[in-house]
Amino acid sequence: MLNNFNKNIKSYVKQLPNINSFINAKVGLYFGLVAYWGIILFGTFFNI
């Protein structure tokens, strides 16, 4: 049972660098800023 668990963990750990490289920090930062300013502008125009 622990042997299967160990194999599964190793396969997940190998996939993590691929996921991290897929999501670029700059893209995440820009998306966050756009969402932040979008909420501010939406609240300003609709007086929320």
Secondary structure as GFF3:
##gff-version 3
##sequence-region A 1 48
A	DSSP	alpha_helix	2	22	.	.	.	ID=ss1
A	DSSP	alpha_helix	25	46	.	.	.	ID=ss2
###
